[in-house]
Structures are given as structure tokens and as C-alpha cells.
Amino acid sequence: MKYTNKDNIPLALAVMFLDDRYDYNRSEKTISATSLLDTTKQIILSQRLTGEGVEDVSNRIASSLGSAIHTALEQAWLNKPHEIMDSLGYPLDVVEMVCVNPTEDLFPLLPGTIPVYVEQRASKQIAGWTITGKFDIIIDGRLNDLKNRQAYAYIFQSNAEKDILQASIYRWLNQDKVTQEDFSILWLFTDWSKKEARQNKDYPQKRWIEQKYRLKPLEEIEEYIVNKLNSIDKLLDKPESELPECTKEDLWMDDPVWKYYKDPTKTARSTKNFTSQSEANMRLIKDGNVGLVVEYKAYAKRCGYCPCSTICEQYLDLKSKGLIQE
């Protein structure tokens, strides 16, 4: 991979952003739990990428910061968790029961042990494929998934279904470790505002939030995995024209909006929003054609994060229609 640096990010930061230590497995017919959540089209096109790509350093900032937080979580639990738990006031007998990354064949768990597994990768074969995944942390049988996201993702729960699917696949991969039926999303907000929290009761009231969800049944998850893999196998060698297109939901596309401003000199807030241009124009005519109608397009926001955009005909079509925000 080659990189550009259009924003002239200082070298000290550029090196940090591009330091990727993720333990990828690029073996044939191997797919990660995270990739399984991508669309069938994206999964197949990603396997057709050839040669060295070009990416800008700025595109790696979010993933770099996310990796740093996950590394901090892992290192904290591998360093001196017992001392920290003691400083937090946990009873000594509870602290002494905590065992980090126990290995059953070497250190059989004693009754009363509280096992903690952190950042461990597991793999499992099914339908001719190998599924692999690395969870964040499991404490006493409960999976905890750390998410470093913006506050709006929590407010609108825009990733809830995918988060539940991902966690359920981790449980499917680690049935000996994940023994509880619910799991926790540990939200750390990248853009949290104390002022916004005071003014909006729906806004997260703390910089972090623990949110619990119920895991999907193992049988349902295995069926989801097998169906997804069978779909990939069926379409793997098909031309792109025969691949199912990414949906509006896949592309993070909202519906277009036509905003009507009765006073064209005051555009801080629209007078009314419409779902079609004809409705907006009818209101404009009704008010004597003195207002202003502005179209707000529904951009395919997901495409900006997809490595397959350079070879994707759907992306090129959306771009030709002005639906890709540069």
C-alpha cells in the first residue's frame, strides 16, 4: 500500500497513524467475524483487488485511534489489574479470584475463579471456510465489546444490529468462554460534550456508557454464517453486474430532503422540509415564489470507507450522479 499526505500531517503523527499491527489472516477462504458483516458485494470485490492501492494518511486516523484504545485495554489487563482493582476498593478475596487469560490445560480453573480473557483470537471451520475473530474482553463469561464512536451512533443506535451480530459470532467462536446470554457494548465517545449533555436528555450523559444487549441464539448465528458463505461461494466468480448491489442501508444513505425557506435571507433553519421537489415547489408557489428551495442530497457515506470503490461500478454510478461526497 502506498500513501498520500494531502493535509501535510506532521511526520510524528503520520507514522503513528500508519503503524498497523493487526494480525490479519489472508489465507484462502478465511474470513473475519467483522468482514462477515460486510455486504456480499464488498466481500467479493475485496478479493478482486490487485496490486498496490493508494490511500491518504487522513483516512487512517480513526482506525489508528481505535487500535490504540484497544491496545491500552489489553495492556492494562496484562499489566497489574489486581493492584488497580485493589485501589478501586474491591474486596481482597474477589481480587485474588481474578485470573487473566487462564489456559485450562496448564492452569485448571479452581472453583470460584473469575476468568478474564482479553484480546484473544479464535477460529472455526464451517461450510468450507475458516471464520476467525478477536474479541475485546470477556469477564466471568460476559463478552464486552469496546466501541470508540461519535455520540450520534449511540443516540440513533445506527449500528445496533451489526454489533449484536458481531458479538454473537464471537460467542459462536468462543462457546467455552462466553457463557452469559447478554453482552455489553462499552461506549467511549470521541466527540462528547458536557454542554450538549446538559441541554439534551437523549444525548449520552457521560463520556462513557455501558449498554447491554441479548446475544442471538447459536443456531440462528450458525445459519446466518452458512447462508452468507454459501452466497459468497455462489457469486464468487460472477461478473459485478450479477452481484447484488449494496442497499441504501448498506451505503448509509438517508432519503434526499428539499428544504423550503420562506425568507431566503434566513437559512439557519428551514420553514419546512419535504421528501420531494414537487411538494417543495408547490409550497414555494403558494407563498408567491418569494422563498427558497434547497435540495440536500442523500450521499452514499459508506463508500468513503470502502476499499473496493476503485473497482466498483455502483460507486462510479453514484459518483456520476453526484451522490458521493468528496
TIKOL-968746 format. One line per 10 residues: for each residue x, y, z of N, C-alpha, C, CB. Coordinates in steps of 0.05 Angstrom, whole numbers, plus 5000, padded with zeros to 4 digits. Last residue first. Glycine has a CB too. Layout:
BEGIN
X,Y,Z,X,Y,Z,X,Y,Z,X,Y,Z; ...
end
This chain:
BEGIN
4656,5284,4964,4685,5284,4962,4697,5296,4987,4695,5299,4937; 4602,5244,4967,4612,5269,4978,4643,5267,4979,4601,5274,5007; 4565,5220,4916,4588,5214,4933,4600,5240,4942,4609,5197,4917; 4526,5234,4881,4517,5224,4907,4540,5214,4924,4497,5201,4902; 4530,5250,4828,4535,5270,4849,4527,5261,4877,4522,5295,4843; 4526,5212,4791,4501,5226,4798,4505,5246,4820,4481,5205,4806; 4576,5192,4789,4567,5206,4766,4542,5222,4771,4563,5187,4742; 4575,5164,4838,4592,5188,4835,4584,5205,4812,4622,5180,4832; 4542,5122,4826,4534,5141,4847,4550,5167,4844,4537,5129,4875; 4574,5097,4788,4548,5107,4781,4538,5128,4800,4528,5083,4779
4618,5083,4819,4622,5101,4797,4596,5113,4788,4636,5086,4774; 4593,5047,4855,4606,5071,4865,4609,5092,4842,4633,5065,4878; 4579,5007,4819,4558,5021,4833,4569,5047,4845,4547,5003,4856; 4629,4987,4803,4612,5002,4784,4590,5017,4797,4601,4982,4763; 4689,4989,4836,4661,4984,4840,4644,5001,4820,4653,4990,4869; 4742,4997,4842,4735,4978,4822,4705,4972,4823,4750,4952,4826; 4748,5035,4882,4763,5039,4857,4755,5020,4835,4793,5036,4863; 4720,5016,4926,4707,5037,4910,4722,5040,4883,4707,5063,4925; 4739,4980,4962,4732,4970,4936,4721,4991,4917,4711,4948,4939; 4745,5000,5013,4769,4998,4996,4763,4989,4967,4789,4978,5008
4702,5047,5040,4703,5021,5027,4728,5019,5009,4678,5015,5011; 4690,5096,5060,4706,5078,5077,4711,5050,5065,4692,5075,5104; 4658,5121,5024,4683,5134,5031,4701,5117,5048,4677,5159,5045; 4612,5091,5023,4632,5087,5001,4659,5099,5008,4621,5099,4976; 4579,5109,5063,4595,5085,5068,4617,5081,5047,4577,5060,5068; 4549,5151,5043,4572,5157,5061,4590,5133,5065,4561,5166,5088; 4520,5172,4992,4528,5145,5000,4553,5147,5017,4534,5127,4974; 4475,5226,5007,4501,5216,4999,4506,5188,5008,4523,5234,5009; 4422,5255,4985,4427,5232,5002,4453,5220,4993,4403,5211,5001; 4423,5328,4983,4424,5301,4971,4430,5280,4992,4446,5301,4950
4379,5376,4991,4401,5364,5006,4402,5335,4998,4396,5367,5037; 4359,5433,4955,4360,5403,4956,4384,5394,4972,4361,5391,4927; 4320,5487,4973,4347,5477,4971,4346,5447,4974,4366,5490,4992; 4281,5541,4955,4281,5512,4958,4310,5502,4954,4261,5498,4939; 4255,5601,4981,4278,5588,4970,4276,5558,4976,4305,5599,4982; 4203,5650,4966,4220,5634,4984,4243,5622,4969,4204,5613,4998; 4169,5673,4932,4188,5691,4945,4208,5676,4962,4174,5713,4962; 4125,5651,4907,4151,5649,4895,4172,5668,4907,4150,5653,4865; 4078,5653,4937,4084,5675,4919,4111,5675,4907,4079,5700,4932; 4067,5609,4968,4077,5633,4982,4085,5655,4963,4100,5625,5000
4055,5572,4929,4034,5580,4947,4041,5606,4962,4027,5558,4967; 4105,5562,4908,4085,5576,4891,4063,5587,4909,4073,5557,4870; 4128,5534,4951,4140,5558,4942,4120,5575,4926,4165,5552,4924; 4095,5489,4953,4095,5508,4976,4107,5535,4967,4110,5496,5000; 4110,5467,4904,4082,5475,4908,4080,5494,4932,4065,5450,4914; 4164,5455,4915,4157,5476,4895,4128,5485,4898,4163,5466,4867; 4158,5413,4951,4171,5437,4959,4164,5460,4941,4201,5433,4961; 4133,5375,4918,4119,5385,4941,4131,5412,4951,4119,5364,4964; 4174,5367,4880,4148,5378,4872,4132,5389,4895,4132,5356,4857; 4215,5344,4909,4219,5371,4899,4192,5383,4891,4238,5371,4875
4199,5309,4970,4200,5310,4940,4203,5339,4932,4175,5297,4928; 4198,5313,5024,4211,5289,5013,4212,5289,4983,4197,5265,5024; 4213,5376,5057,4196,5359,5040,4212,5336,5029,4184,5376,5017; 4209,5419,5114,4224,5400,5098,4205,5383,5082,4243,5383,5115; 4201,5489,5127,4190,5462,5126,4208,5445,5108,4161,5463,5116; 4237,5530,5139,4209,5533,5146,4195,5506,5147,4195,5552,5127; 4302,5516,5166,4283,5515,5145,4254,5519,5156,4285,5489,5129; 4349,5559,5195,4330,5537,5200,4309,5538,5178,4318,5539,5228; 4383,5594,5170,4394,5579,5193,4376,5555,5199,4396,5597,5218; 4369,5628,5130,4371,5599,5123,4384,5583,5146,4388,5596,5098
4342,5682,5111,4345,5669,5136,4345,5638,5132,4322,5677,5156; 4332,5701,5062,4355,5713,5075,4360,5700,5103,4350,5743,5079; 4286,5677,5043,4312,5668,5032,4336,5680,5046,4313,5673,5003; 4235,5657,5080,4251,5681,5077,4279,5672,5068,4253,5697,5104; 4221,5604,5075,4202,5624,5067,4215,5651,5063,4179,5627,5088; 4254,5551,5051,4258,5574,5068,4240,5596,5059,4288,5584,5068; 4252,5481,5049,4240,5506,5040,4244,5528,5061,4209,5502,5034; 4291,5428,5028,4285,5447,5049,4274,5473,5038,4310,5452,5067; 4285,5364,5011,4283,5390,4998,4274,5410,5020,4264,5391,4973; 4326,5307,5018,4308,5326,5031,4309,5352,5015,4316,5331,5061
4335,5236,5006,4340,5265,5000,4319,5282,5012,4341,5269,4969; 4345,5190,5060,4328,5199,5038,4336,5228,5032,4298,5197,5044; 4413,5167,5072,4386,5177,5081,4370,5183,5056,4389,5201,5100; 4456,5114,5068,4443,5135,5053,4416,5142,5066,4439,5127,5023; 4493,5074,5080,4488,5095,5099,4475,5119,5085,4514,5104,5114; 4495,5030,5048,4511,5054,5039,4508,5077,5058,4502,5062,5012; 4459,4995,5070,4487,4988,5069,4505,5012,5064,4492,4967,5047; 4412,5024,5060,4421,5020,5087,4450,5013,5089,4404,4998,5101; 4410,5020,5005,4413,5047,5017,4422,5045,5046,4386,5062,5016; 4451,4962,4988,4426,4976,4992,4431,5004,5004,4407,4960,5011
4494,4941,4937,4492,4950,4964,4466,4966,4967,4517,4966,4974; 4470,4891,4890,4481,4918,4897,4477,4924,4927,4466,4939,4880; 4493,4826,4878,4472,4843,4890,4484,4870,4898,4459,4829,4914; 4525,4814,4815,4527,4815,4844,4505,4833,4855,4555,4826,4853; 4525,4818,4761,4507,4798,4773,4509,4797,4803,4515,4771,4762; 4563,4856,4749,4535,4862,4741,4515,4842,4753,4532,4862,4711; 4611,4832,4761,4599,4850,4780,4570,4856,4774,4615,4876,4781; 4608,4761,4744,4615,4789,4738,4601,4808,4757,4608,4796,4709; 4625,4708,4792,4606,4722,4774,4616,4750,4768,4578,4723,4788; 4654,4680,4828,4665,4683,4801,4647,4698,4782,4673,4656,4790
4621,4682,4875,4649,4689,4876,4661,4695,4848,4665,4667,4889; 4570,4667,4884,4574,4691,4867,4603,4698,4863,4560,4714,4880; 4571,4621,4915,4555,4621,4891,4562,4644,4872,4525,4622,4899; 4603,4638,4959,4612,4617,4941,4597,4617,4914,4610,4589,4954; 4568,4676,4982,4594,4684,4971,4604,4664,4951,4614,4688,4994; 4526,4643,4997,4521,4665,4978,4547,4674,4965,4506,4688,4992; 4551,4611,5034,4540,4599,5010,4535,4620,4989,4515,4583,5017; 4562,4650,5073,4584,4636,5059,4575,4623,5034,4597,4616,5078; 4510,4663,5090,4528,4684,5079,4551,4671,5062,4539,4701,5101; 4492,4614,5109,4478,4626,5087,4496,4647,5073,4452,4639,5096
4528,4606,5152,4527,4587,5130,4514,4600,5105,4512,4562,5138; 4515,4650,5185,4542,4647,5175,4542,4629,5150,4560,4635,5196; 4460,4640,5197,4468,4665,5184,4496,4662,5171,4469,4689,5205; 4466,4591,5224,4450,4593,5199,4457,4618,5183,4420,4592,5205; 4494,4609,5269,4506,4589,5251,4492,4589,5224,4506,4561,5263; 4455,4642,5291,4481,4654,5282,4494,4634,5262,4499,4660,5306; 4415,4606,5305,4409,4628,5287,4435,4639,5275,4393,4650,5301; 4442,4574,5343,4432,4562,5318,4426,4583,5297,4406,4546,5324; 4453,4611,5384,4475,4599,5369,4466,4587,5343,4489,4577,5386; 4413,4670,5387,4417,4642,5392,4439,4630,5374,4391,4626,5388
4445,4734,5401,4428,4717,5384,4433,4687,5390,4431,4723,5354; 4448,4767,5464,4461,4753,5442,4441,4737,5426,4484,4735,5452; 4421,4828,5485,4420,4799,5486,4432,4787,5461,4390,4789,5489; 4459,4883,5511,4442,4871,5491,4442,4841,5495,4451,4878,5462; 4474,4941,5549,4473,4912,5547,4452,4904,5525,4465,4900,5574; 4522,4991,5553,4495,4984,5542,4494,4954,5537,4489,5000,5516; 4556,5040,5588,4554,5011,5583,4525,5005,5575,4562,4995,5609; 4588,5098,5566,4563,5085,5574,4566,5055,5569,4539,5097,5557; 4626,5159,5576,4624,5130,5571,4597,5120,5579,4647,5115,5586; 4615,5210,5588,4633,5205,5567,4634,5176,5559,4661,5215,5575
4543,5216,5600,4571,5212,5609,4589,5207,5585,4573,5188,5629; 4496,5220,5575,4501,5238,5598,4528,5235,5610,4480,5233,5619; 4482,5224,5506,4495,5209,5528,4504,5227,5551,4519,5193,5517; 4419,5256,5494,4448,5255,5489,4461,5239,5512,4460,5284,5488; 4368,5263,5511,4374,5239,5495,4404,5236,5489,4358,5240,5469; 4368,5312,5537,4366,5288,5554,4371,5262,5538,4338,5287,5566; 4408,5365,5526,4393,5345,5511,4392,5319,5527,4406,5340,5483; 4438,5399,5557,4416,5410,5542,4398,5390,5529,4426,5429,5521; 4479,5370,5580,4461,5385,5598,4436,5394,5583,4476,5410,5609; 4504,5349,5535,4491,5330,5554,4472,5345,5573,4513,5316,5571
4525,5395,5513,4504,5381,5498,4489,5362,5517,4515,5365,5474; 4564,5405,5552,4543,5425,5546,4519,5411,5533,4554,5448,5529; 4598,5362,5546,4584,5366,5572,4561,5385,5568,4603,5377,5593; 4604,5321,5492,4603,5349,5500,4586,5351,5526,4590,5366,5478; 4645,5275,5456,4626,5280,5477,4628,5309,5486,4632,5262,5501; 4668,5250,5412,4661,5278,5409,4642,5287,5432,4647,5282,5382; 4678,5197,5422,4701,5213,5412,4694,5243,5411,4708,5204,5385; 4659,5158,5477,4651,5177,5456,4674,5195,5449,4627,5193,5466; 4656,5091,5486,4674,5114,5492,4669,5134,5470,4704,5105,5494; 4615,5039,5508,4617,5063,5491,4638,5083,5502,4590,5077,5487
4613,4975,5508,4626,4995,5524,4632,5019,5506,4653,4985,5538; 4562,4931,5506,4577,4950,5489,4588,4971,5508,4558,4962,5466; 4558,4866,5534,4559,4895,5538,4574,4909,5516,4571,4901,5565; 4510,4812,5529,4537,4823,5527,4535,4853,5530,4550,4816,5500; 4476,4752,5552,4477,4780,5543,4506,4789,5542,4460,4798,5562; 4484,4701,5568,4467,4705,5545,4466,4734,5535,4439,4695,5551; 4549,4674,5585,4525,4690,5591,4510,4698,5566,4533,4715,5607; 4594,4650,5567,4574,4633,5579,4549,4648,5587,4585,4619,5604; 4648,4647,5530,4624,4664,5533,4601,4647,5542,4617,4679,5505; 4683,4603,5530,4689,4627,5546,4665,4645,5550,4711,4642,5532
4664,4563,5497,4674,4555,5523,4680,4579,5542,4700,4539,5519; 4650,4589,5451,4628,4580,5468,4638,4570,5496,4613,4557,5454; 4672,4625,5411,4684,4621,5438,4663,4611,5458,4696,4648,5448; 4644,4631,5365,4672,4623,5363,4684,4615,5390,4689,4645,5351; 4596,4649,5385,4596,4624,5369,4624,4613,5367,4584,4628,5341; 4613,4698,5405,4604,4677,5424,4604,4650,5410,4575,4684,5433; 4625,4724,5357,4646,4719,5376,4638,4697,5396,4653,4745,5391; 4573,4726,5336,4593,4709,5323,4616,4704,5341,4602,4723,5297; 4552,4762,5373,4541,4735,5372,4559,4716,5357,4513,4735,5359; 4580,4808,5359,4583,4796,5386,4573,4767,5386,4569,4812,5407
4558,4815,5307,4587,4812,5312,4592,4798,5338,4602,4839,5310; 4503,4823,5318,4512,4801,5301,4542,4795,5306,4508,4808,5272; 4505,4869,5349,4494,4844,5361,4503,4820,5345,4463,4845,5362; 4526,4905,5312,4540,4900,5337,4531,4874,5350,4537,4923,5356; 4485,4905,5274,4511,4894,5267,4528,4888,5292,4527,4914,5249; 4444,4930,5304,4441,4903,5293,4467,4890,5286,4423,4904,5269; 4468,4981,5318,4460,4961,5338,4458,4933,5327,4433,4969,5350; 4484,5025,5292,4500,5001,5288,4491,4978,5305,4529,5007,5293; 4450,5066,5306,4453,5060,5278,4468,5034,5273,4466,5083,5264; 4427,5092,5350,4431,5062,5351,4435,5052,5322,4407,5048,5364
4423,5145,5357,4406,5133,5336,4409,5103,5335,4413,5145,5309; 4458,5153,5400,4431,5165,5401,4413,5150,5381,4433,5195,5394; 4506,5128,5384,4491,5118,5407,4462,5128,5407,4505,5127,5433; 4519,5159,5341,4516,5130,5336,4501,5117,5359,4544,5117,5332; 4527,5209,5363,4502,5204,5347,4498,5175,5342,4504,5220,5320; 4577,5207,5387,4553,5205,5404,4528,5199,5387,4549,5231,5419; 4625,5164,5355,4613,5190,5359,4586,5186,5374,4608,5205,5333; 4665,5113,5388,4648,5124,5367,4638,5152,5374,4625,5105,5361; 4693,5057,5403,4702,5084,5404,4688,5099,5381,4733,5086,5401; 4673,5002,5440,4667,5018,5415,4675,5047,5420,4637,5015,5408
4686,4938,5463,4693,4966,5466,4689,4981,5439,4722,4970,5475; 4647,4890,5489,4657,4900,5464,4661,4930,5466,4637,4893,5441; 4649,4834,5530,4648,4863,5530,4661,4873,5504,4662,4876,5555; 4615,4775,5550,4630,4789,5529,4627,4819,5532,4622,4779,5501; 4619,4740,5610,4604,4761,5595,4624,4775,5575,4592,4782,5614; 4651,4704,5639,4631,4694,5619,4616,4714,5603,4612,4677,5634; 4685,4738,5668,4666,4719,5682,4644,4711,5663,4655,4732,5707; 4694,4778,5615,4697,4777,5644,4676,4760,5656,4696,4806,5656; 4728,4787,5557,4707,4771,5569,4713,4769,5599,4705,4742,5556; 4743,4835,5507,4747,4824,5533,4723,4809,5543,4754,4847,5553
4744,4833,5447,4758,4852,5464,4764,4841,5491,4741,4878,5466; 4759,4779,5400,4741,4794,5417,4758,4814,5434,4725,4776,5436; 4773,4764,5336,4787,4771,5361,4768,4789,5378,4814,4785,5356; 4762,4710,5290,4754,4735,5303,4768,4739,5329,4723,4735,5308; 4746,4671,5232,4764,4680,5253,4755,4706,5265,4793,4683,5241; 4727,4615,5196,4718,4640,5208,4736,4647,5231,4688,4638,5218; 4742,4583,5138,4751,4587,5165,4742,4615,5175,4782,4585,5167; 4698,4541,5097,4712,4566,5104,4723,4565,5132,4693,4590,5100; 4666,4498,5090,4689,4500,5072,4705,4525,5077,4681,4499,5044; 4628,4502,5130,4620,4505,5102,4643,4510,5083,4600,4528,5099
4675,4520,5179,4648,4513,5173,4643,4519,5143,4628,4529,5191; 4722,4525,5232,4716,4518,5204,4687,4510,5201,4734,4495,5195; 4746,4579,5271,4729,4555,5269,4722,4550,5240,4703,4559,5286; 4786,4615,5319,4778,4608,5291,4762,4582,5292,4803,4605,5273; 4804,4672,5359,4794,4644,5356,4786,4640,5327,4770,4639,5375; 4846,4714,5396,4835,4706,5370,4827,4677,5371,4855,4712,5348; 4836,4758,5451,4845,4732,5441,4831,4725,5415,4840,4710,5462; 4829,4804,5488,4841,4806,5460,4852,4779,5451,4863,4827,5460; 4826,4769,5549,4828,4795,5535,4842,4792,5508,4843,4815,5553; 4788,4740,5598,4802,4735,5573,4802,4761,5558,4788,4712,5556
4784,4721,5663,4783,4745,5646,4800,4739,5622,4794,4771,5661; 4748,4683,5712,4766,4684,5688,4762,4710,5672,4761,4660,5670; 4749,4676,5776,4736,4694,5758,4754,4697,5733,4731,4723,5771; 4740,4617,5815,4757,4633,5798,4740,4651,5780,4776,4615,5781; 4706,4582,5841,4706,4610,5850,4724,4628,5834,4715,4611,5878; 4748,4525,5833,4721,4536,5839,4723,4565,5850,4707,4518,5860; 4801,4537,5786,4792,4528,5811,4764,4539,5816,4811,4536,5834; 4819,4517,5721,4806,4537,5738,4795,4525,5763,4783,4550,5722; 4884,4492,5707,4855,4487,5710,4843,4507,5729,4850,4458,5720; 4932,4510,5673,4923,4520,5698,4893,4516,5700,4930,4550,5701
4940,4481,5626,4963,4486,5644,4954,4494,5671,4981,4507,5632; 4891,4476,5601,4908,4452,5602,4932,4456,5621,4918,4446,5574; 4869,4528,5606,4857,4505,5620,4876,4482,5623,4832,4497,5607; 4897,4586,5619,4899,4565,5600,4891,4539,5614,4928,4563,5587; 4871,4652,5630,4879,4626,5640,4879,4606,5617,4859,4616,5662; 4871,4711,5625,4878,4692,5604,4887,4665,5614,4900,4705,5587; 4874,4724,5694,4874,4736,5667,4885,4716,5647,4890,4762,5666; 4832,4715,5747,4854,4702,5732,4853,4711,5703,4852,4671,5735; 4809,4734,5810,4811,4742,5781,4836,4729,5769,4813,4772,5779; 4811,4723,5863,4797,4703,5846,4801,4709,5816,4768,4702,5853
4833,4767,5887,4850,4743,5885,4837,4721,5867,4856,4732,5912; 4790,4802,5888,4814,4808,5872,4830,4783,5867,4831,4830,5886; 4758,4777,5926,4748,4779,5899,4772,4784,5880,4728,4802,5896; 4788,4782,5972,4782,4755,5963,4771,4755,5934,4761,4743,5982; 4792,4838,5977,4816,4823,5970,4809,4795,5960,4834,4821,5995; 4741,4878,5946,4750,4861,5968,4773,4843,5959,4727,4843,5978; 4757,4939,5912,4746,4912,5911,4757,4895,5934,4753,4899,5884; 4778,4990,5911,4763,4982,5934,4750,4955,5932,4742,5002,5939; 4812,5007,5873,4785,5014,5869,4767,5005,5891,4775,5003,5842; 4859,4983,5888,4857,5012,5892,4829,5022,5888,4876,5026,5872
4847,4931,5871,4850,4936,5900,4847,4966,5905,4878,4926,5909; 4848,4939,5816,4823,4931,5829,4824,4936,5859,4817,4901,5823; 4903,4950,5811,4883,4970,5804,4856,4964,5817,4880,4973,5774; 4926,4901,5825,4932,4926,5841,4911,4947,5836,4960,4936,5833; 4905,4869,5785,4898,4864,5813,4904,4888,5831,4914,4839,5823; 4926,4888,5736,4898,4891,5742,4891,4887,5771,4881,4873,5725; 4978,4902,5711,4974,4899,5740,4944,4904,5748,4991,4919,5756; 4979,4879,5653,5000,4892,5669,4995,4887,5699,5000,4922,5663; 4937,4861,5624,4961,4843,5625,4982,4854,5644,4973,4840,5597; 4902,4902,5627,4894,4877,5639,4917,4857,5641,4871,4865,5624
4931,4941,5598,4923,4946,5626,4916,4920,5640,4898,4965,5627; 4935,4919,5547,4959,4922,5564,4952,4927,5593,4976,4945,5553; 4881,4921,5529,4895,4896,5532,4919,4898,5551,4905,4886,5505; 4871,4976,5530,4854,4958,5545,4869,4932,5550,4828,4952,5530; 4910,4994,5493,4911,5003,5521,4894,4985,5539,4900,5032,5524; 4891,4971,5447,4917,4962,5457,4919,4970,5487,4939,4975,5441; 4844,5000,5441,4842,4971,5446,4869,4960,5457,4835,4956,5420; 4866,5050,5432,4849,5046,5455,4847,5016,5462,4821,5058,5451; 4893,5042,5383,4908,5050,5407,4892,5045,5433,4915,5080,5405; 4851,5030,5348,4871,5009,5355,4887,5016,5380,4891,5005,5331
4827,5081,5346,4812,5058,5357,4831,5035,5365,4793,5048,5336; 4868,5110,5322,4860,5116,5350,4844,5094,5362,4843,5142,5350; 4868,5084,5272,4892,5085,5289,4885,5090,5318,4911,5106,5278; 4817,5092,5252,4825,5065,5258,4850,5064,5276,4830,5049,5233; 4820,5149,5246,4800,5137,5263,4808,5109,5271,4773,5136,5250; 4864,5156,5209,4864,5168,5236,4845,5153,5255,4856,5198,5235; 4865,5141,5157,4873,5121,5177,4872,5131,5205,4901,5111,5171; 4855,5181,5123,4835,5160,5124,4841,5140,5146,4833,5146,5098; 4902,5211,5123,4879,5221,5139,4857,5200,5142,4867,5246,5126; 4935,5187,5085,4940,5183,5113,4916,5190,5130,4964,5199,5122
4901,5159,5029,4911,5182,5043,4914,5176,5073,4893,5206,5038; 4924,5106,4986,4905,5116,5006,4917,5140,5020,4897,5094,5027; 4927,5061,4934,4937,5087,4944,4915,5098,4963,4943,5107,4921; 4948,4992,4926,4929,5014,4926,4942,5039,4936,4905,5007,4943; 4982,4947,4885,4984,4965,4908,4964,4988,4906,5012,4976,4911; 4946,4888,4861,4966,4909,4860,4966,4927,4885,4963,4927,4836; 4875,4880,4865,4902,4871,4858,4921,4894,4858,4902,4857,4830; 4814,4857,4889,4833,4879,4889,4861,4868,4884,4832,4894,4916; 4781,4816,4895,4790,4821,4868,4809,4844,4866,4766,4826,4850; 4764,4814,4946,4782,4792,4938,4792,4796,4910,4767,4766,4940
4729,4856,4947,4754,4859,4962,4774,4838,4954,4748,4859,4992; 4685,4835,4919,4702,4854,4906,4729,4858,4920,4688,4881,4903; 4664,4802,4961,4674,4790,4936,4693,4810,4921,4651,4783,4917; 4650,4839,5001,4668,4817,5007,4680,4805,4981,4652,4795,5022; 4615,4873,4974,4640,4883,4984,4660,4861,4990,4635,4900,5009; 4573,4837,4963,4587,4850,4941,4614,4860,4950,4571,4874,4930; 4554,4824,5013,4566,4803,4996,4582,4815,4973,4544,4785,4984; 4573,4873,5062,4555,4863,5041,4570,4841,5025,4545,4885,5023; 4600,4853,5126,4600,4869,5102,4580,4858,5082,4629,4871,5090; 4602,4816,5165,4581,4835,5167,4579,4854,5143,4584,4852,5192
4648,4788,5156,4623,4774,5151,4599,4793,5152,4618,4752,5171; 4687,4821,5177,4682,4822,5148,4656,4808,5141,4705,4808,5134; 4684,4807,5231,4677,4834,5223,4671,4835,5193,4700,4853,5229; 4702,4754,5231,4675,4760,5240,4666,4787,5232,4674,4757,5271; 4739,4742,5170,4737,4750,5197,4707,4755,5205,4753,4775,5203; 4755,4684,5131,4741,4710,5133,4737,4716,5163,4714,4709,5118; 4787,4646,5083,4786,4654,5111,4774,4681,5113,4815,4654,5123; 4799,4629,5031,4774,4621,5044,4775,4624,5074,4767,4592,5036; 4869,4633,5040,4846,4630,5022,4822,4619,5038,4853,4611,4999; 4895,4679,5089,4893,4653,5077,4868,4651,5060,4893,4631,5099
4906,4725,5117,4899,4728,5088,4898,4700,5074,4919,4746,5074; 4894,4752,5175,4897,4725,5164,4887,4726,5136,4882,4703,5182; 4926,4804,5213,4909,4795,5192,4915,4766,5184,4912,4813,5167; 4934,4831,5268,4943,4805,5259,4923,4793,5238,4945,4785,5283; 4954,4899,5266,4932,4880,5267,4941,4853,5255,4907,4890,5252; 4987,4941,5266,4997,4917,5278,4975,4895,5280,5008,4922,5306; 5005,4995,5230,4984,4976,5232,4995,4949,5242,4970,4972,5204; 5019,5058,5229,5031,5035,5242,5009,5014,5248,5046,5043,5268; 4998,5104,5210,5002,5083,5191,5014,5058,5203,5019,5093,5169; 4995,5139,5253,4970,5132,5240,4974,5108,5222,4960,5155,5225
5051,5145,5265,5033,5132,5284,5007,5122,5271,5026,5151,5307; 5068,5172,5220,5079,5146,5226,5061,5131,5245,5108,5149,5238; 5038,5220,5226,5034,5203,5203,5044,5174,5208,5048,5215,5178; 5058,5244,5272,5032,5233,5273,5027,5213,5250,5011,5255,5272; 5110,5259,5255,5107,5245,5281,5080,5231,5283,5109,5265,5304; 5100,5288,5208,5112,5261,5207,5108,5245,5232,5142,5263,5201; 5037,5322,5204,5065,5320,5213,5075,5291,5214,5068,5333,5240; 5000,5323,5144,5001,5314,5172,5030,5311,5180,4985,5287,5176; 4984,5347,5095,5010,5352,5107,5011,5346,5137,5018,5381,5102; 4939,5330,5071,4935,5350,5091,4962,5358,5105,4916,5340,5112
4955,5290,5036,4945,5314,5025,4943,5337,5045,4918,5309,5013; 4993,5245,5030,4990,5261,5054,4981,5289,5046,5017,5262,5070; 4986,5176,5007,4990,5205,5003,4985,5219,5029,4970,5216,4981; 5017,5112,5005,5001,5132,5019,5007,5160,5009,5004,5130,5049; 5011,5044,4983,5025,5070,4982,5005,5091,4994,5033,5077,4953; 5017,4976,5000,5000,5000,5000,5018,5025,5000,4981,5000,5024
end
